[in-house]
Amino acid sequence: MTAPRFIQISMLSSYAAVLLNRDDAGLAKRMRFGGAVRTRVSSQCLKRHWRIAEDDHALCKIDPALTRSIHSREIFSRLIEPRLLEQGYEKGSVHAVLKGIMQALYGGKDKGGDDAASTDTDKHPLSRSEVIVLGEPEVEFLIDRAKTLLEAGKAAQSDAKAIDKLIKGLLKNKEAKENFKALANGAGIDAAMFGRFVSGDPEARINAAVHVAHALTVHAETAETDYFTAVDDLTTASEGGSGHLGAAELTSGLFYTYAVVDVPQLVSNITGEPFENWQKADRSLAGRTVNHLIRLMATVSPGAKLGSTAPYDHAGMVLVEAGERQPRTLANAYLDPLHLSGGNLFGRAVSALSDYLQTMDTMYEPEEGMSECRERRWLACRVPTAEMPGFADCQGLSLPKLAKAVENAIIQGELA
């Protein structure tokens, strides 16, 4: 049996009077699409909230063996250096060795450069200007390598050239690279899902297996400036009760969210098996990962201003498509923005998606004489869809059953 090559996830979620994702000016992010400006939530914002969510379907709860990666500029200064100093190694030697390791991993100078460090007296010598991503097993591996180099440095009696030679060979020799790469889920489950870029070592890079689009409203943006005050409890009415006057932009909207899971890439990233052998690999963790991803996408809301807007919603519609054909977004169902007047906006959005899906199926039906691409669709929706022809071949399920069905399709390889 053949497991699905791609999993496509489409969702509709609505929010009232919120500021989900803001730009450098503090305004809601927006994008023109189909002749109308839409409110937007960036894919980076979405992934960040899914990655750090703490609930029953958090990424760290997929399996006890899986951990999340650490995203920080301070991994070497706050995690690795203290561990080495606690074991009695001299601070200058630790700095020299760790700088060499960073050079081997990331190549060249830090993007902030030595010049940036010279103008920032508070910057730690092991801090970096860009955020780096390492998994907990990789951090432990680097600590172990650093200890090996520090001990070798002692044997070299602090010969700078000898130590430099040892450092250069740290991650440049084939054995060290293979050891680093062979760490089981070493970069963390979120790096296996969303990828990782390492400038100095192409072999440490991880191709993203989950591709996430920016979420857009299905209608033209609706925004309003909210003027607010902080009332001073100790002043009198004659003095004016406001201690502060401010303004913030709030938006409301029904958002379409789309993500694609490249199943072979996810299996390869999680198991370490070659990409071409994904069908023969154990797909259990990959299946559970997609199950958790669907739950997180449907229930975890991005959002700033939590205390004043409570930006929480669960998706009202979740459509999942599993198959072998190349993915395609359904955002074009809303290329012509829905009108806000007329009532039942959510129902009209679901109907528009159904109509677009039907027209795309008709246009791209399998060619005569070619083997039909096997596909399967599941739908969880809070409004009736029986009269919507585009969803005729969708299996209607509750969200938990939908997520489990997708997991089973990946693990068992069943699309029929």
C-alpha positions in Angstrom: 0.0 0.0 0.0 1.2 3.5 -0.8 1.1 6.3 1.8 0.0 9.8 0.7 2.8 11.9 -0.8 1.2 15.2 0.4 -1.2 16.2 3.1 -3.0 19.5 2.4 -4.8 21.3 5.3 -7.3 24.1 4.7 -9.0 25.9 7.6 -11.4 28.8 8.2 -11.2 30.7 11.5 -12.8 34.0 12.6 -11.7 36.6 15.1 -13.4 39.7 16.4 -11.6 42.9 17.5 -8.1 41.5 17.7 -4.5 42.3 16.6 -3.2 38.9 15.6 0.0 39.9 13.9 1.5 43.4 13.7 4.2 45.1 11.6 7.1 47.3 12.6 4.7 50.2 13.0 2.4 48.3 15.4 -0.4 48.0 12.7 -2.0 44.8 11.6 -0.2 43.1 8.8 -2.1 43.3 5.5 -1.7 42.2 1.8 -3.5 43.1 -1.4 -5.1 40.0 -3.0 -7.7 39.9 -5.8 -8.2 43.7 -5.9 -8.8 44.1 -2.2 -6.5 44.6 0.8 -6.8 41.7 3.2 -5.7 41.4 6.9 -2.8 38.9 7.1 -1.1 36.7 9.6 2.4 35.7 8.6 3.4 32.1 8.3 6.3 32.7 10.8 3.8 34.0 13.4 1.6 30.9 12.9 4.5 28.4 13.1 5.9 30.1 16.2 2.6 29.7 18.1 2.1 26.1 17.0 5.7 25.3 17.9 5.5 26.7 21.5 1.9 25.7 22.3 1.5 23.9 25.6 -1.5 21.6 25.7 -2.4 17.9 25.2 -1.3 18.1 21.5 1.9 20.1 22.0 4.8 19.0 19.7 6.8 17.8 22.8 4.0 15.4 23.6 4.1 13.5 20.3 6.6 11.0 21.8 8.8 10.9 24.8 11.8 10.6 22.6 11.1 13.8 20.7 12.1 17.2 22.0 11.7 20.7 20.6 14.6 22.7 19.2 16.0 25.7 20.9 15.9 29.0 18.9 18.2 31.6 20.4 21.3 33.8 19.9 22.5 32.8 23.3 22.8 29.0 23.0 26.5 29.0 23.4 26.6 31.7 26.1 23.7 30.5 28.2 23.6 26.8 27.7 26.9 25.4 26.6 29.5 27.7 28.3 28.0 27.4 31.9 28.1 23.6 31.6 31.8 23.6 30.8 32.7 26.2 33.4 30.9 24.1 36.1 33.2 21.3 35.2 36.3 23.4 36.0 37.5 24.4 32.6 39.3 27.7 32.3 37.1 30.5 30.9 39.5 31.7 28.2 40.0 28.2 26.9 36.3 27.6 26.8 35.7 30.8 24.8 38.4 29.9 22.3 37.1 26.4 21.8 33.4 27.5 21.5 34.3 30.3 19.1 36.0 27.6 17.0 33.0 25.4 17.1 30.7 28.3 16.0 33.1 29.0 13.1 33.0 25.3 12.1 29.2 25.3 12.3 28.2 28.6 10.9 31.2 29.7 8.8 32.7 33.2 8.5 32.0 36.0 10.9 28.8 36.4 12.8 26.3 38.5 10.8 26.7 41.2 13.5 30.5 40.9 12.9 33.3 41.8 15.2 32.6 45.5 14.6 29.1 45.1 16.0 30.6 43.5 19.1 33.0 46.3 19.5 30.3 48.9 19.7 28.2 46.8 22.1 30.0 46.5 25.4 27.3 44.4 26.9 27.4 41.7 24.2 28.7 38.4 25.4 31.6 37.1 23.3 29.7 33.9 22.5 26.4 35.6 21.6 25.4 35.8 17.9 23.5 38.4 16.0 21.2 35.9 14.3 19.0 33.3 16.0 20.4 29.8 15.7 18.5 26.5 16.0 19.8 23.5 17.8 18.1 20.5 19.3 18.9 19.2 22.8 20.8 16.1 21.6 22.9 18.4 19.4 23.7 20.7 22.3 24.8 17.7 24.3 26.9 16.5 21.3 28.6 19.9 21.1 29.3 20.0 24.8 31.0 16.6 24.6 33.0 17.7 21.6 34.1 20.9 23.4 35.2 18.8 26.4 37.3 16.6 24.0 38.9 19.7 22.5 39.6 21.3 25.9 41.3 18.1 27.1 43.3 17.9 23.9 44.2 21.6 24.4 45.6 20.7 27.8 47.7 18.0 26.3 49.0 20.4 23.7 50.1 22.7 26.5 48.1 25.6 25.2 49.9 25.5 21.8 47.6 27.9 19.9 48.3 26.4 16.5 47.7 22.9 17.7 44.4 23.8 19.4 43.4 25.7 16.2 44.1 22.6 14.1 42.0 20.5 16.5 39.1 22.9 16.3 39.2 23.1 12.5 38.8 19.3 12.4 35.8 19.3 14.8 33.0 19.3 12.3 35.0 19.2 9.1 36.0 15.5 9.1 33.7 12.9 7.7 33.3 11.0 10.9 32.3 14.0 13.0 29.8 15.1 10.4 28.2 11.7 10.3 28.1 11.5 14.1 26.4 14.9 14.2 23.9 14.0 11.4 23.2 10.6 12.9 21.8 12.0 16.1 18.2 10.6 16.4 15.9 13.6 15.9 18.9 15.7 17.0 17.6 19.0 15.8 14.2 18.7 17.5 10.8 17.8 16.1 9.9 21.3 15.1 13.1 21.6 13.0 12.1 18.3 11.4 8.8 19.9 10.5 9.7 23.5 9.6 13.3 23.1 8.6 16.6 24.7 9.6 19.2 26.7 7.8 22.9 26.5 8.8 25.2 28.8 6.8 28.5 27.1 7.5 27.5 23.4 7.1 25.1 22.5 4.3 24.9 18.9 5.7 23.4 20.3 8.9 20.6 22.0 7.0 17.1 20.5 7.2 14.6 21.0 4.4 11.2 22.0 5.7 8.6 19.2 5.5 5.7 21.5 6.5 5.0 24.4 4.2 2.8 27.1 5.7 1.1 30.0 3.8 0.3 33.4 5.2 -3.3 33.4 6.4 -5.6 36.0 4.7 -9.1 37.2 5.3 -11.6 35.9 2.8 -13.0 39.4 2.5 -11.6 43.0 2.4 -10.0 44.1 5.6 -12.0 45.6 8.4 -9.9 47.7 10.8 -10.6 50.4 13.4 -8.4 52.5 15.6 -9.1 51.8 19.3 -8.4 54.8 21.6 -7.8 53.7 25.1 -6.9 55.2 28.5 -5.2 54.1 31.6 -7.2 55.7 34.5 -5.3 57.1 37.4 -7.1 56.0 40.6 -5.5 58.7 42.8 -6.4 61.8 40.8 -9.7 63.7 41.1 -12.3 64.2 38.4 -11.3 67.9 38.2 -7.7 66.9 37.5 -8.7 64.5 34.8 -8.8 60.8 35.5 -6.6 59.6 32.6 -3.0 58.8 33.4 -2.3 57.7 29.8 -4.0 57.9 26.4 -3.0 55.6 23.6 -4.3 54.0 20.4 -4.0 50.6 18.8 -5.4 49.2 15.6 -7.9 46.3 15.9 -9.2 44.1 13.1 -11.9 41.5 12.6 -12.0 38.9 10.0 -12.6 35.4 8.7 -9.2 33.9 7.8 -8.3 31.1 5.4 -5.2 29.2 6.5 -3.4 26.6 4.3 -0.5 24.3 5.0 1.1 21.3 3.2 2.9 18.4 4.7 5.5 16.8 2.4 5.2 13.3 3.9 8.4 11.8 2.4 10.4 14.7 3.7 8.9 14.5 7.1 9.5 10.8 7.4 13.1 11.3 6.3 13.7 14.2 8.7 12.3 12.2 11.6 13.8 8.8 11.0 17.0 9.8 9.3 16.2 7.4 6.4 17.1 8.5 2.9 14.3 10.4 1.2 13.8 7.8 -1.5 13.2 5.0 1.1 10.4 6.8 2.9 7.8 4.2 2.0 9.8 1.4 3.7 10.6 3.5 6.8 8.6 3.5 10.0 6.0 6.2 9.6 4.5 6.1 13.0 6.1 9.2 14.4 5.3 11.1 11.1 1.7 10.1 11.4 1.4 11.2 15.0 3.2 14.5 14.1 0.6 15.3 11.5 -2.2 14.4 13.9 -0.8 16.9 16.4 -0.2 19.5 13.7 -3.9 19.4 12.6 -5.0 19.7 16.2 -2.7 22.7 16.8 -3.7 24.5 13.6 -7.4 24.1 14.5 -7.1 25.2 18.2 -4.1 27.4 18.7 -4.6 31.1 17.9 -1.9 33.5 17.1 -2.3 36.9 18.7 -0.8 39.9 20.5 -2.7 41.9 23.1 -3.9 38.8 24.9 -5.1 40.7 28.0 -7.2 43.2 26.1 -8.6 41.2 23.2 -8.6 37.5 24.2 -7.8 36.4 20.6 -8.9 32.8 20.9 -10.9 30.7 18.4 -11.2 27.2 17.1 -11.4 26.6 13.4 -15.0 26.3 12.1 -14.0 24.3 9.1 -11.1 21.9 8.6 -10.5 20.2 5.2 -7.7 17.7 4.8 -6.7 16.2 1.5 -4.3 13.3 1.2 -2.9 12.2 -2.2 0.0 12.0 -4.7 -0.7 15.0 -6.9 1.1 18.3 -6.5 -0.5 20.5 -3.9 -2.6 23.6 -4.7 -4.0 26.2 -2.4 -7.7 26.9 -2.2 -7.1 30.5 -1.4 -8.2 31.4 -4.9 -11.8 30.6 -3.9 -11.6 34.0 -2.3 -9.8 35.8 -5.2 -13.0 37.9 -5.4 -13.5 38.9 -1.8 -16.7 38.0 -0.1 -19.1 40.8 0.6 -19.5 41.6 4.3 -23.1 42.4 3.8 -25.7 39.7 3.2 -25.4 37.7 6.3 -24.0 34.2 7.0 -20.5 35.1 6.1 -19.1 31.8 7.4 -21.6 29.7 5.4 -20.9 31.6 2.2 -17.2 31.1 2.8 -17.6 27.4 3.1 -19.9 27.3 0.0 -17.3 29.3 -2.0 -14.6 26.8 -1.0 -16.9 23.9 -2.1 -17.6 25.5 -5.5 -14.0 26.3 -6.2 -13.0 22.7 -5.2 -15.5 21.3 -7.6 -14.4 23.5 -10.5 -10.7 22.5 -9.9 -11.6 18.8 -9.8 -13.4 19.1 -13.1 -10.6 21.0 -14.7 -7.9 18.7 -13.5 -9.6 15.3 -13.8 -7.2 12.4 -14.5 -6.4 12.1 -18.2 -7.8 9.1 -20.1 -5.3 6.2 -20.1 -3.4 7.5 -17.1 -3.6 5.8 -13.8 -5.9 7.8 -11.5 -4.2 9.6 -8.7 -5.6 8.2 -5.5 -6.9 10.8 -3.1 -8.8 11.0 0.1 -10.6 13.9 1.7 -11.8 14.4 5.2 -14.0 17.3 6.4 -14.9 18.7 9.9 -17.3 21.6 9.7 -19.7 23.3 12.0 -22.3 24.1 9.3 -24.1 21.5 7.1 -22.3 20.7 3.9 -24.6 17.9 2.4 -25.9 20.3 -0.3 -22.4 21.5 -1.3 -21.3 19.4 -4.3 -17.6 20.1 -3.9 -17.6 18.2 -0.6 -19.5 15.2 -2.0 -16.5 12.9 -1.8 -15.3 14.1 1.7 -15.8 11.9 4.7 -17.4 14.1 7.4 -15.9 13.5 10.8 -15.3 15.3 14.1 -11.9 16.9 14.4 -10.4 14.3 16.6 -11.5 11.5 14.3 -10.3 13.4 11.3 -6.9 13.9 12.7 -6.7 10.2 13.6 -7.8 9.1 10.2 -5.0 11.2 8.6 -2.5 9.7 11.0 -3.7 6.2 10.0 -3.5 7.0 6.3 0.2 8.0 6.7 1.1 5.0 8.9 -0.9 2.3 7.2 -0.5 3.7 3.6 -4.3 3.6 2.9 -5.8 6.0 0.5 -8.5 3.9 -1.0 
